[in-house]
């Protein structure tokens, strides 16, 4: 069933973001990263604005056609609690994966219906 496929894909994808979340947590501890951000005021302004609502930022970034691996880095860098990160990640991915699973099911059934029609004409 497509709903199950969408949910399982969302859970797996959210769990797959944890390694980069851990890398983001480690990056947050590096003084070099903070020095670099301090030298680039645009990045500092962006991080200051988004640090107030990481849940919404994670949702927004996952809805964009964006390299979603960077979301894990962001969550870890912001030291966002891992359980909240997983929930935000799951919801953001489910918004894409559940409709995609339904679309895929319809596409496959449409393809097989057309294939049976072609076989009837050929035979």
For each residue, the residues with C-beta under 8 A, 3 or more apart:
1: 4 5
2: 5 6 98 101 102 104 105
3: 6 7 98 101 102
4: 1 7 8
5: 1 2 8 9 97 101
6: 2 3 9 10 94 97 98 99 100 101 102
7: 3 4 10 11 94 97 98
8: 4 5 11 12
9: 5 6 12 13 93 97 101
10: 6 7 13 14 90 93 94 97 98
11: 7 8 14 15 90
12: 8 9 15 16
13: 9 10 16 17 89 93 97
14: 10 11 17 86 89 90 93
15: 11 12 18 86
16: 12 13 19
17: 13 14 20 21 68 69 71 72 75 85 89
18: 15 21 22 72 82 86
19: 16 22 23 72
20: 17 23 24 69 70 72 73 76
21: 17 18 24 25 72 73 75 76 82 85
22: 18 19 25 26 76
23: 19 20 26 27 72 73 76
24: 20 21 27 28 72 73 74 75 76 77 78
25: 21 22 28 29 76 77 79
26: 22 23 29 30 76
27: 23 24 30 33 73 76 77
28: 24 25 33 76 77 78 79
29: 25 26
30: 26 27 33 34
31: 34 35
32: 35 36
33: 27 28 30 36 37
34: 30 31 37 38
35: 31 32 38 39
36: 32 33 39 40 43
37: 33 34 40 43 44 47
38: 34 35 44
39: 35 36
40: 36 37 43 44
41: 44 45
42: 45 46
43: 36 37 40 46 47
44: 37 38 40 41 47 48
45: 41 42 48 49
46: 42 43 49 50
47: 37 43 44 50 51
48: 44 45 51
49: 45 46 52
50: 46 47 53 54 57 74 78
51: 47 48 54 78
52: 49
53: 50 56 57
54: 50 51 57 58 74 75 78 80 84 85 88
55: 58 59 80 84 88
56: 53 59 60
57: 50 53 54 60 61 74
58: 54 55 61 62 71 74 75 80 85 88 89 92
59: 55 56 62 63 88 91 92
60: 56 57 63 64
61: 57 58 64 66 68 70 71 74 92
62: 58 59 66 68 71 89 92 93 95 96
63: 59 60 92 95 96
64: 60 61
65:
66: 61 62 70 71
67: 70
68: 17 61 62 71 72 93
69: 17 20 72 73
70: 20 61 66 67 73 74
71: 17 58 61 62 66 68 74 75 89 92
72: 17 18 19 20 21 23 24 68 69 75 76 85 89
73: 20 21 23 24 27 69 70 76 77
74: 24 50 54 57 58 61 70 71 77 78
75: 17 21 24 54 58 71 72 78 80 85 88 89
76: 20 21 22 23 24 25 26 27 28 72 73 79 80 85
77: 24 25 27 28 73 74
78: 24 28 50 51 54 74 75
79: 25 28 76
80: 54 55 58 75 76 84 85 88
81: 84 85
82: 18 21 85 86
83: 86 87
84: 54 55 80 81 87 88
85: 17 21 54 58 72 75 76 80 81 82 88 89
86: 14 15 18 82 83 89 90
87: 83 84 90 91
88: 54 55 58 59 75 80 84 85 91 92
89: 13 14 17 58 62 71 72 75 85 86 92 93
90: 10 11 14 86 87 93 94
91: 59 87 88 94 95
92: 58 59 61 62 63 71 88 89 95 96
93: 9 10 13 14 62 68 89 90 96 97
94: 6 7 10 90 91 97 98
95: 62 63 91 92 98 99
96: 62 63 92 93 99 100
97: 5 6 7 9 10 13 93 94 100 101
98: 2 3 6 7 10 94 95 101 102
99: 6 95 96 102 103
100: 6 96 97 103 104
101: 2 3 5 6 9 97 98 104 105
102: 2 3 6 98 99 105 106
103: 99 100 106 107
104: 2 100 101 107 108
105: 2 101 102 108 109
106: 102 103 109 110
107: 103 104 110 111
108: 104 105 111 112
109: 105 106 112 113
110: 106 107 113 114
111: 107 108 114 115
112: 108 109 115 116
113: 109 110 116 117
114: 110 111 117 118
115: 111 112 118 119
116: 112 113 119 120
117: 113 114 120 121
118: 114 115 121 122
119: 115 116 122 123
120: 116 117 123
121: 117 118
122: 118 119
123: 119 120
